[in-house]
Amino acid sequence: MRQSKLFTKTKKNISQDNEALNYIYLSKADFIEQSISGVYRYLPLGLKVLKNIERIVREEIEKVGGQEILLPALQKKSLWIESGRWDSYDPPLFKFKDRHNKELALAPTHEDEISDVVRNRVSSYKDLPFSIFQIQNKFRNEMRATGGLLRGREFLMKDLYSFHKDENDLRNFYEKVKVAYFNIFKRCGLEVYCVQADSGSIGGDLSHEFMVASKVGEDKIFICPSCGFGSNIEKSGEIKVCPDCSAQLEVKSSIELGHIFNLGTKYSKPMNISFTDENGEKKNTIMGCYGIGISRLMASIAELNIDDKGLVWPIEVAPFKTHLISILSKDEKKNKEIEKVSEKLYSDLDKLGISVLYDDRFDLGAGERFSDSDLIGIPFRIVISEKTLDKNSVELKVRTKEKSELVKIKKITSEIQKLI
């Protein structure tokens, strides 16, 4: 992508009414823009990051057998009446009437909808187990939308649902999803804790949250430094010692990135998702639910990967892998060589499948362009100038390091491949 054509305008200052770092820097770098409180627009750079996170999530969930579908965000009242949640869901549903005077809701979650899909397709134990997932916008009628993308009223989420003939089968899948979640967050550059949790308005008798430690997190978790025990403070209360090994517990502020539930028959019973087992007996399916906030994950990655210059994206989620910057001189002959080498490198990286943002904004000063580069936070910056060409080299700067190094032009693509 040529930066001169990129639909992005970085900002030097933004309104400080939202103090969350993810909001400040994502807005300054023009990744996102607030529309109304708790609702955001994703601009080209922001959408690239969001799609990269989606790709990681999709790949890991498909590895455990999840099949992707897409369900409507607009849902009919009768399904929520069936599940018993129309008047009890917290925060309250976004409800309204259509022109036919029928009541509808904007979905904050999809247990009711997925139950309607599945009950028409399961009749025998031979149909089980299976799992299906979607990545879709959700709507929650939050009283207070804070922290940028960390708490929105409209947000993107991955929800996976699994269906089983018995508890043991669900527990086996539940553990596979735990592993998949650790893989997802690791690929996103985050170290997470898996903690025991309260099931809240989703329900079920077994629940775990995946939390990342952060001073801006609204949740408190207990972590045992000795045996690895972890629990949400809502689940365990004000305990001081580990219930497993009696070590002193640490209390950490944290952000919830994912939540998994053993729902049992909470939805399959009232919504009649049943099957006939091997003995001809009719039973309700055992159900699991597994969520990840995609937009919240993007915000958390940003929040925890910022320095005084801007964003510092992990390689797998960055909008581009490399940032190529050409610096022209006063010598026209040299400029032709700079442009020729830059264009070739741009083409070579593209052919290798290495995404590159080529800063060809020659009307701007080098300082402004470097400042933009640091703010945007692409992992690797390559600079070509008269000074570097005199040494038959380019300047390579890794975003996480202070100093740059000279790399021979003929070796730069292989060097980037090794780093990626």
Buried (B, 14 or more C-beta within 10 A) or exposed (E): BEBEEBEBEBEEEBEEEBEBBBBBBBBBBBBBEBEEEBEBEBBEBBBBBBEBBBEBBBEBBEEBBBEEEEBEBEBBBEBBBBBBBBEEBEEEBBBEEEEEEEBBBBBBBBBBBBBBBBBEEBEEBEBBBBBBBBBBBBBBBBEEBBBBBBBBBBBBBBBBBBBBBBBEBBBEBBEBBBEBBBBBBBBBBBEBBBBBBBBEEBBBEBBBBBBBBBEBBEBEBBBBEEEEBBBBBEBBEEEEEBBEEEEEBEEBBBBBBBBBBBBBBBBBEBBEBBBBEEEEEEBBBBBBBBBBBBBBBBBBBBBBBBEEBBBBBBBBBBBBBBBBBBBBBEEEEBBEBBBEBBBEBBEBBEEEEBBBBBBBBEEEEEEEBBBBBBBBBBBBBBBBBBEBBEEEBBBBBEBEEEEBEEBEBEEBBEBBEEEB
